[in-house]
């Protein structure tokens, strides 16, 4: 007798903080942020299956033994959104560096959540997953402050500790180069070195986010309030920023999140690819990738059925 094995494959795009202003700190220690995020077509891939042992297998160029442990943030999502009496196996194809300021772990947890909803719907004979609930939003925020925005995986204006998310329509999908100098930066250490945590929020929005020139001018007038502190803690971040800004075609070079990954925005894909190739040749020990800020197009879970 044969039966269907149901699996879901989900892309987990890298989250890029195009600008990040620290506007305060709560008594519980959480920092208040005002940030514009977008998502690259560079990321990890998650496969969830309703069959097999409860295990997380990790492969890919950025795989590390500690990622397969029970403490992986993906299991935190599974514990909240998957029945404990049902089989579940997870596979992570890891392409994003760990602790790199581009939301790799949060993106993986968010992709796991999207995949769990799709997998459960398939097993229950539904054509589409249920809509996220208010309780889902609360649970996702408890998993990690960046997880709710990574669930959306679309350009968004995010404030508070990450719970205030306003999607940004018609955002131009800039070609981008991501560079990490192969160092891990401690987020708490970077925040602790801030000279002030009471900074102004983002400037008023541009009239249109599809006009790449006006948006780039606006972006250049914003900041990443964590960048200077991160460079002091990890001088190689400054080297990365200089390598990106050294290309005439780079319109903006900035650090993402708390680092150490930095990004460069370009007008054309071939310009980004040429810059990435040159940086990779000059610094073969760095992690260098080029792509576009349209990762949300790939984030929808894909159902896979096979007969066993």
Secondary structure as the mmCIF struct_conf table of DSSP 4:
data_model
#
loop_
_struct_conf.conf_type_id
_struct_conf.id
_struct_conf.beg_label_comp_id
_struct_conf.beg_label_asym_id
_struct_conf.beg_label_seq_id
_struct_conf.end_label_comp_id
_struct_conf.end_label_asym_id
_struct_conf.end_label_seq_id
STRN STRN1 UNK A 4 UNK A 25
TURN_TY1_P TURN_TY1_P1 UNK A 27 UNK A 28
BEND BEND1 UNK A 29 UNK A 29
HELX_LH_PP_P HELX_LH_PP_P1 UNK A 30 UNK A 30
STRN STRN2 UNK A 31 UNK A 49
BEND BEND2 UNK A 50 UNK A 52
BEND BEND3 UNK A 54 UNK A 54
STRN STRN3 UNK A 56 UNK A 59
BEND BEND4 UNK A 60 UNK A 60
TURN_TY1_P TURN_TY1_P2 UNK A 61 UNK A 62
HELX_RH_3T_P HELX_RH_3T_P1 UNK A 65 UNK A 68
BEND BEND5 UNK A 69 UNK A 69
TURN_TY1_P TURN_TY1_P3 UNK A 70 UNK A 71
BEND BEND6 UNK A 72 UNK A 72
HELX_RH_AL_P HELX_RH_AL_P1 UNK A 73 UNK A 81
BEND BEND7 UNK A 82 UNK A 82
TURN_TY1_P TURN_TY1_P4 UNK A 84 UNK A 85
BEND BEND8 UNK A 86 UNK A 86
STRN STRN4 UNK A 89 UNK A 93
BEND BEND9 UNK A 96 UNK A 96
HELX_LH_PP_P HELX_LH_PP_P2 UNK A 97 UNK A 97
TURN_TY1_P TURN_TY1_P5 UNK A 98 UNK A 99
BEND BEND10 UNK A 100 UNK A 102
HELX_RH_AL_P HELX_RH_AL_P2 UNK A 104 UNK A 123
TURN_TY1_P TURN_TY1_P6 UNK A 124 UNK A 125
BEND BEND11 UNK A 127 UNK A 128
HELX_LH_PP_P HELX_LH_PP_P3 UNK A 129 UNK A 132
HELX_RH_AL_P HELX_RH_AL_P3 UNK A 134 UNK A 143
TURN_TY1_P TURN_TY1_P7 UNK A 145 UNK A 146
HELX_RH_AL_P HELX_RH_AL_P4 UNK A 147 UNK A 152
BEND BEND12 UNK A 154 UNK A 154
STRN STRN5 UNK A 156 UNK A 160
TURN_TY1_P TURN_TY1_P8 UNK A 161 UNK A 163
STRN STRN6 UNK A 164 UNK A 167
TURN_TY1_P TURN_TY1_P9 UNK A 169 UNK A 170
STRN STRN7 UNK A 175 UNK A 180
BEND BEND13 UNK A 182 UNK A 182
HELX_RH_AL_P HELX_RH_AL_P5 UNK A 187 UNK A 192
TURN_TY1_P TURN_TY1_P10 UNK A 193 UNK A 193
BEND BEND14 UNK A 195 UNK A 195
BEND BEND15 UNK A 197 UNK A 197
HELX_LH_PP_P HELX_LH_PP_P4 UNK A 202 UNK A 206
BEND BEND16 UNK A 207 UNK A 207
BEND BEND17 UNK A 209 UNK A 210
HELX_RH_AL_P HELX_RH_AL_P6 UNK A 212 UNK A 220
TURN_TY1_P TURN_TY1_P11 UNK A 221 UNK A 221
BEND BEND18 UNK A 222 UNK A 222
STRN STRN8 UNK A 224 UNK A 224
TURN_TY1_P TURN_TY1_P12 UNK A 225 UNK A 226
HELX_RH_AL_P HELX_RH_AL_P7 UNK A 227 UNK A 233
TURN_TY1_P TURN_TY1_P13 UNK A 235 UNK A 235
HELX_RH_AL_P HELX_RH_AL_P8 UNK A 236 UNK A 245
TURN_TY1_P TURN_TY1_P14 UNK A 246 UNK A 246
BEND BEND19 UNK A 247 UNK A 247
TURN_TY1_P TURN_TY1_P15 UNK A 248 UNK A 249
STRN STRN9 UNK A 250 UNK A 255
TURN_TY1_P TURN_TY1_P16 UNK A 257 UNK A 258
BEND BEND20 UNK A 259 UNK A 260
STRN STRN10 UNK A 262 UNK A 266
BEND BEND21 UNK A 267 UNK A 268
HELX_RH_AL_P HELX_RH_AL_P9 UNK A 269 UNK A 282
TURN_TY1_P TURN_TY1_P17 UNK A 284 UNK A 285
BEND BEND22 UNK A 286 UNK A 286
STRN STRN11 UNK A 287 UNK A 292
BEND BEND23 UNK A 293 UNK A 293
HELX_RH_3T_P HELX_RH_3T_P2 UNK A 295 UNK A 298
BEND BEND24 UNK A 300 UNK A 300
STRN STRN12 UNK A 302 UNK A 307
#
